[in-house]
Amino acid sequence: MRTLFSTPVRKPRWQGFAVVLVCGLVLALTFMAYFAPDLMVALTNTVWALCGF
């Protein structure tokens, strides 16, 4: 049970790593869009098709 003056609960180390990995992946995909726009359009269309939209 947490009280007013208890120490905060720390997140596991893998969660921080996962956040950094996802952010890096999004950033890499953004920069890839500048170098291979046709590939990124195809990837986006595939994701939309898989999601059912």
C-alpha positions in Angstrom: 0.0 0.0 0.0 1.4 3.4 -0.9 1.2 6.2 1.5 1.8 9.9 1.1 5.6 9.7 1.8 6.4 6.3 0.3 9.0 6.0 -2.4 7.7 5.9 -6.0 7.5 2.6 -7.7 10.2 2.3 -10.4 9.3 0.9 -13.8 11.2 -2.2 -15.0 14.3 -1.5 -17.0 12.9 -3.3 -20.1 10.0 -0.8 -20.3 12.4 2.2 -20.6 14.3 0.3 -23.3 11.0 -0.5 -25.2 10.0 3.2 -25.2 13.4 4.2 -26.6 13.2 1.4 -29.2 9.8 2.5 -30.4 10.7 6.1 -30.5 13.9 5.2 -32.5 11.8 3.1 -34.9 9.3 5.9 -35.5 12.2 8.4 -36.1 13.9 6.0 -38.5 10.7 5.4 -40.5 10.2 9.2 -40.7 13.7 9.7 -42.1 13.3 6.7 -44.5 10.2 8.5 -46.0 12.6 11.1 -47.4 14.8 8.6 -49.1 12.3 6.0 -50.3 8.8 7.6 -50.6 7.4 4.8 -52.7 8.4 2.2 -50.1 6.8 4.2 -47.3 3.6 4.6 -49.3 3.5 0.8 -49.9 4.2 0.2 -46.2 1.5 2.6 -45.1 -1.0 1.0 -47.5 -0.1 -2.4 -46.1 -0.6 -1.3 -42.5 -4.0 0.3 -43.4 -5.0 -2.9 -45.2 -4.0 -5.1 -42.2 -5.9 -2.9 -39.8 -9.1 -3.3 -41.8 -9.6 0.4 -42.7 
